[in-house]
Amino acid sequence: MKSNGLDNASTRTLFSLVNRILEESIERRNGHVHHMAHIVKKVVQVIEQRVSTLAVNLKDQNNLYKVRLGKCQSRIKVLETLAAGTTEEIQVLLSQLQQIKIEKTKIEEKKKLEEQELLRTKQEKIHSDIENSTLKHELETAKKTHEEHCLLLQMQAEETEVELEKKLKELECFLAESKKRVKELESFSKSKSQRWKSKEGYYRSFIDYQSRALQAKRSYTEEFNFLGVKLKGLADAAANYHSVLAENRRLYNEVQDLKGNIRVYCRIRPFLPGQSKKRTAVEYIGENGELIISNPSKQGKDSSRLFKLNKVFGPAATQEEVFLDTQPLIRSVLDGYNVCIFAYGQTGSGKTYTMSGPNMTSQEDWGVNYRALHDLFEISQNRKSSISYEVGVQMVEIYNEQVRDLLSSDDVLELMHIGLMNRAVGATALNERSSRSHSVLTIHVYGMDLETGAVLRGNLHLVDLAGSERVDRSEATGERLREAQHINKSLSALGDVIFSLAQKSQHVPYRNSKLTQVLQSSLGGQAKTLMFVQLNPDVDSYSETISTLKFAERVSGVELGAAKSNKEGRNIRQLMEQVALLKETISRKDEEIEQLHHLQGSCNGVKCSMNSPRYDSSSPRRHSIGNALLNHRLPGGKGSGLFEKASSEMDNCYGNNGRHSEAGSLKLGEPGVDQNDREDLDLLGFGDADSDERLSDISDGCLSRAETEGSLGSAVEFTLFPESKPSEVAKPAGKAENKRLTIASRLPKPSPRLSQTRLPHLSLTKSSASKASSSMSESRKPPASGFSATKSGKRWH
Ligand SMILES: Nc1ncnc2c1ncn2[C@@H]1O[C@H](COP(=O)(O)OP(=O)(O)OP(=O)(O)O)[C@@H](O)[C@H]1O
């Protein structure tokens, strides 16, 4: 590019040239530097020139614009002043114009209105013309129709006038006729009303009479119905009562008999609140008496054992549930059966809980004893219209092979409570308040059928045995050890009796302990026996539990033979009364002989020895106590009495059912019988048996007779009187509530003759009683009050 050509080049071209030159100069670095610089200088000059011309041009133009702007502004100002003046004028004109417009519209409206009015008047005129013509036309037509109508009406009026004249004539005739009829009717109604009035009077009196009769009839019918229903009920009740009663009793006894003889119920007590390790040995409790006991410390098949009993009550079983299964057995006592219920088990396993209950004040907690008494009272009360019952209660304790009476006097439940409190208790390692004695509560029932005169006697033994644990386990020493040894001895004697019964052996060792002697009639005879086997569920008691259950299994296998009711018909009773009378005569003779002996002895200067008639085996007065008592209870030897059963009953007693027991071979005069034994037997009522008398011949009847005798002193009997309520009798009421059970006051006092007759025996039993008292004081217990020979059994009315 030539340097002079730059003038015509565009600024853009110049700039691109400068850029190219600069790029080339960068590429070539040293070549043509001078030339390039020259060109660049030229370019710059041109650019400067251009810029200066542009600046000049711009200045000129700016000036020009400024001048123009000034001109425009002055013009604008002029225009603005002009515009301001014109707007004011325009506004005035506009307002004038508007007013003119308004006036114009007003005038136009007026004009329109005038036109409209004119038009309207024109239209009205046309309308009125039209109307006038139509009215004229209508008037003419109306005139025509009116004339026609008038003519028609005139014709009709003439016709109606004729008709009305006709009707008037008819009515006149009818009126004359009806006047005649009214006269006839008036006379007829007068006569009728007279007749009705007379009839009304008649009916009124009839209705009055009928309603009075109806009322009387109604009350009669009601009364008749009521009486009929009552009579029917009474007749039904009378017809069914005896049969139902008999059937009821028969069924009860059948069920009981079907259940087998010695029944064994097992009861497992719950863990006690204080027991820390609660490991149970009870693995399974079956519905039908199955029980599996397991030992966790053993392995294999030896670890558990199955037992089969009549029934098993688990730890949750209530007192009521346990009693429900026992109740039928207890009820059969009222039908003349002998029943024995005893609780067996180690110390602390719940024997006392089952038999007596933990708390006498709460009826829910009552054990079998209280419930049994309550039940007996209730049933005897229910049967009072057909059977008169007398119930006697005795409570003894067998402690260290000595029998002692636990009762004094007072309310029967209180008595039982006293009895329980009086029990010898001592702490062992197993049970803090362990009872160390066997307690035997005996209930004697005498009933007489008011219809047939038949007599029934039943005895119920409720036995709370002492703990069955082994001596070594109870860790007892000294006195406790002696107690434990006695307990173990008597329990093993019980086992021996049961097992010899199971084997049906000829020899049954009743005599080996006081316990078996007391229970003899209920174990060996035709009695019903139930054993409660009590278990402690603790694993620590495993071995005791097993041995208890083994014993229980063996007991459940014992068959005592079918139970028999002690029921006598009227004839037998009369015969027995005769026998009793004869025996009384004999005993009087005995007394006379005795007195003669004394006289003879004193004459001979020989002292009375053990050969006195009391111990003379050949003496005929072996049943004198019973006879004396009979007379005491039943003056003249007549009437009923709880302990009336004469000594002839002894021959029928339970021990005499074909088995020849060891106890039966006991002779009181024998050297083998020590004084203690004799006195304890006296306490139980056996003491008066002749030396020839076999103990196996001593029945519950003997026991009952003896206990009401002065010999037992505090033995208690009472009669249920119809008016005494069972609840009153049974509940542990205060003295005020037991007014009906006032003690003894109504007892017939023995005649001086009878007292004399009883004297030798009474003196003997007094000593036995005091012996009993002394034995009690040995056992650190205060003697139960009332061990007086002269204080005979109490009877409540
Ligand atoms: N079924 C039960 N439910 C609740 N507590 C029970 C039950 N059986 C027993 N007990 C409680 O266990 C404890 C021991 O019972 P209990 O005194 O009756 O035993 P025991 O076998 O009569 O003892 P012992 O041989 O020393 O007389 C008591 O505290 C008693 O209340």
The ligand as a Tripos MOL2 file, in Angstrom:
@<TRIPOS>MOLECULE
LIG
   31    33     1     0     0
SMALL
NO_CHARGES

@<TRIPOS>ATOM
      1 N1        -53.7370  -73.3610  100.8360 N.pl3     1 LIG1
      2 C1        -53.0410  -72.3920  101.4570 C.ar      1 LIG1
      3 N2        -53.1380  -71.1170  101.0290 N.ar      1 LIG1
      4 C2        -52.4420  -70.1300  101.6480 C.ar      1 LIG1
      5 N3        -51.6290  -70.3240  102.6990 N.ar      1 LIG1
      6 C3        -51.4910  -71.5650  103.1670 C.ar      1 LIG1
      7 C4        -52.1930  -72.6620  102.5710 C.ar      1 LIG1
      8 N4        -51.8680  -73.7760  103.2360 N.ar      1 LIG1
      9 C5        -51.0190  -73.3950  104.1990 C.ar      1 LIG1
     10 N5        -50.7930  -72.0820  104.1590 N.ar      1 LIG1
     11 C6        -49.9360  -71.3130  105.0470 C.3       1 LIG1
     12 O1        -48.7620  -72.0910  105.2840 O.3       1 LIG1
     13 C7        -48.3600  -71.9730  106.6230 C.3       1 LIG1
     14 C8        -48.2720  -73.3480  107.2680 C.3       1 LIG1
     15 O2        -49.5670  -73.9050  107.2370 O.3       1 LIG1
     16 P1        -50.1190  -74.7600  108.4690 P.3       1 LIG1
     17 O3        -49.7630  -74.1670  109.7660 O.co2     1 LIG1
     18 O4        -51.5390  -75.0220  108.1790 O.co2     1 LIG1
     19 O5        -49.2680  -76.0630  108.2480 O.3       1 LIG1
     20 P2        -49.3490  -77.4040  109.1010 P.3       1 LIG1
     21 O6        -49.1410  -78.5030  108.1380 O.co2     1 LIG1
     22 O7        -50.5910  -77.4310  109.9050 O.co2     1 LIG1
     23 O8        -48.1140  -77.2630  110.0170 O.3       1 LIG1
     24 P3        -47.8520  -78.0610  111.3800 P.3       1 LIG1
     25 O9        -47.5890  -79.4710  111.0510 O.co2     1 LIG1
     26 O10       -46.6830  -77.3840  111.9510 O.co2     1 LIG1
     27 O11       -49.1020  -77.8790  112.1790 O.co2     1 LIG1
     28 C9        -49.3510  -71.0670  107.3210 C.3       1 LIG1
     29 O12       -48.8280  -69.7760  107.3210 O.3       1 LIG1
     30 C10       -50.5620  -71.1380  106.4270 C.3       1 LIG1
     31 O13       -51.3250  -69.9520  106.5030 O.3       1 LIG1
@<TRIPOS>BOND
     1     1     2 1
     2     2     3 ar
     3     2     7 ar
     4     3     4 ar
     5     4     5 ar
     6     5     6 ar
     7     6     7 ar
     8     6    10 ar
     9     7     8 ar
    10     8     9 ar
    11     9    10 ar
    12    10    11 1
    13    11    12 1
    14    11    30 1
    15    12    13 1
    16    13    14 1
    17    13    28 1
    18    14    15 1
    19    15    16 1
    20    16    17 2
    21    16    18 1
    22    16    19 1
    23    19    20 1
    24    20    21 2
    25    20    22 1
    26    20    23 1
    27    23    24 1
    28    24    25 2
    29    24    26 1
    30    24    27 1
    31    28    29 1
    32    28    30 1
    33    30    31 1
@<TRIPOS>SUBSTRUCTURE
     1 LIG1         1 GROUP 0 **** ****
